[in-house]
């Protein structure tokens, strides 16, 4: 089950039903099943606190993914800074919703096992993000 929460933000996400369908499609395309995934929309300050407390990283980021997967069942927490997503959408001249979904699927791709530490990993991650973003309107 995919659940949505807010921490330190009043952001209202209206696409929950379609997002659940879309992420189920993403999981099935990667031969996975949806377990318990929590999408937590938060502020820059909140995600910075999470980053410092749990990862010892003293910097802002748009998403932090905590992986609780077992076998082919995807479970985890996706902390998403709405502030950073908004800044990214302005910087990259993209629609806020498009950028938000890019970040959401990025977190799910991490749960699936994709990484973004090397240039090759980053290229693969971007290709997967783009592919799955194109499937979103079909839901």
C-alpha positions as CSV (number, residue, x, y, z in Angstrom):
1,X,0.0,0.0,0.0
2,X,1.3,3.5,-0.9
3,X,0.5,6.1,1.7
4,X,1.1,9.9,1.6
5,X,2.0,12.1,4.6
6,X,3.1,15.6,5.3
7,X,5.7,16.8,7.7
8,X,6.4,20.5,8.3
9,X,4.5,21.5,5.1
10,X,0.9,22.2,4.2
11,X,1.4,20.8,0.7
12,X,-1.7,19.2,-0.7
13,X,-1.0,16.4,-3.2
14,X,-4.1,15.7,-5.3
15,X,-2.8,12.9,-7.5
16,X,-2.8,10.1,-5.0
17,X,-5.0,7.6,-6.8
18,X,-3.3,8.0,-10.1
19,X,0.1,8.0,-8.5
20,X,-0.7,4.6,-6.8
21,X,-1.7,3.1,-10.1
22,X,1.3,4.5,-11.9
23,X,3.8,3.2,-9.3
24,X,2.1,-0.2,-9.4
25,X,2.8,-0.2,-13.1
26,X,6.4,0.8,-12.5
27,X,6.8,-2.0,-10.0
28,X,5.2,-4.6,-12.2
29,X,7.4,-3.5,-15.2
30,X,10.4,-4.2,-13.0
31,X,9.0,-7.6,-11.8
32,X,8.3,-6.2,-8.4
33,X,5.3,-5.8,-6.1
34,X,4.2,-2.9,-4.0
35,X,4.5,-3.5,-0.3
36,X,4.4,-0.6,2.2
37,X,5.7,2.7,0.7
38,X,5.3,5.9,2.6
39,X,5.7,9.1,0.6
40,X,6.4,11.9,3.1
41,X,6.2,15.4,1.7
42,X,8.2,17.8,3.8
43,X,10.1,21.1,3.9
44,X,13.8,21.7,3.2
45,X,14.5,22.1,6.9
46,X,12.8,18.8,7.7
47,X,14.7,16.8,5.1
48,X,17.9,18.4,6.2
49,X,17.3,17.2,9.8
50,X,16.6,13.7,8.4
51,X,19.7,13.8,6.3
52,X,21.9,14.9,9.3
53,X,20.3,12.6,11.8
54,X,20.2,9.3,9.8
55,X,22.8,9.8,7.1
56,X,25.3,12.3,8.7
57,X,25.0,14.5,5.6
58,X,24.8,18.2,6.2
59,X,23.1,19.3,3.0
60,X,19.7,19.8,1.4
61,X,18.4,17.3,-1.1
62,X,15.1,16.7,-2.9
63,X,14.6,13.1,-1.8
64,X,15.9,10.6,0.8
65,X,14.9,7.0,0.3
66,X,14.9,4.5,3.1
67,X,14.8,1.0,1.8
68,X,12.9,-1.7,3.7
69,X,12.4,-4.1,0.7
70,X,12.3,-7.8,1.1
71,X,12.7,-10.0,-2.0
72,X,10.7,-8.6,-4.8
73,X,8.4,-6.6,-2.5
74,X,9.0,-2.8,-2.5
75,X,8.8,-1.2,0.9
76,X,10.3,2.0,2.2
77,X,10.0,5.7,3.1
78,X,10.4,8.4,0.5
79,X,11.1,11.8,2.2
80,X,10.5,14.5,-0.5
81,X,11.3,18.1,0.0
82,X,8.5,20.1,-1.7
83,X,10.8,23.2,-1.4
84,X,13.6,21.5,-3.3
85,X,11.2,20.1,-5.9
86,X,9.8,23.6,-6.5
87,X,13.4,25.1,-6.9
88,X,14.4,22.3,-9.2
89,X,11.3,22.8,-11.4
90,X,12.2,26.5,-11.7
91,X,15.9,25.8,-12.4
92,X,15.2,23.1,-15.0
93,X,12.2,25.0,-16.5
94,X,9.8,22.1,-15.9
95,X,6.3,21.8,-14.6
96,X,6.2,21.4,-10.8
97,X,4.1,18.2,-11.1
98,X,6.4,16.7,-13.6
99,X,9.4,17.4,-11.4
100,X,7.5,16.0,-8.4
101,X,6.7,12.8,-10.2
102,X,10.3,12.5,-11.4
103,X,11.5,12.6,-7.8
104,X,8.8,10.1,-6.7
105,X,9.8,7.6,-9.4
106,X,13.5,8.2,-8.6
107,X,12.8,7.1,-5.0
108,X,10.9,4.0,-6.2
109,X,13.8,3.2,-8.6
110,X,16.1,3.2,-5.6
111,X,13.8,0.7,-3.9
112,X,14.0,-1.5,-7.0
113,X,17.8,-1.4,-6.8
114,X,18.9,1.3,-9.2
115,X,21.7,3.6,-7.9
116,X,23.1,6.9,-8.9
117,X,26.7,7.0,-7.7
118,X,28.6,6.6,-11.0
119,X,28.1,8.3,-14.3
120,X,26.8,5.0,-15.8
121,X,24.3,4.6,-12.9
122,X,23.1,8.2,-13.3
123,X,22.6,7.7,-17.0
124,X,20.6,4.5,-16.4
125,X,18.5,6.2,-13.6
126,X,17.7,9.2,-15.8
127,X,16.7,6.9,-18.7
128,X,14.4,4.9,-16.4
129,X,12.9,8.1,-14.9
130,X,12.1,9.4,-18.4
131,X,10.6,6.1,-19.5
132,X,8.3,5.8,-16.6
133,X,7.3,9.5,-16.7
134,X,6.1,8.8,-20.2
135,X,3.9,6.0,-19.0
136,X,2.2,8.2,-16.4
137,X,-0.4,9.8,-18.7
138,X,-1.6,6.3,-19.6
139,X,-3.0,5.8,-16.1
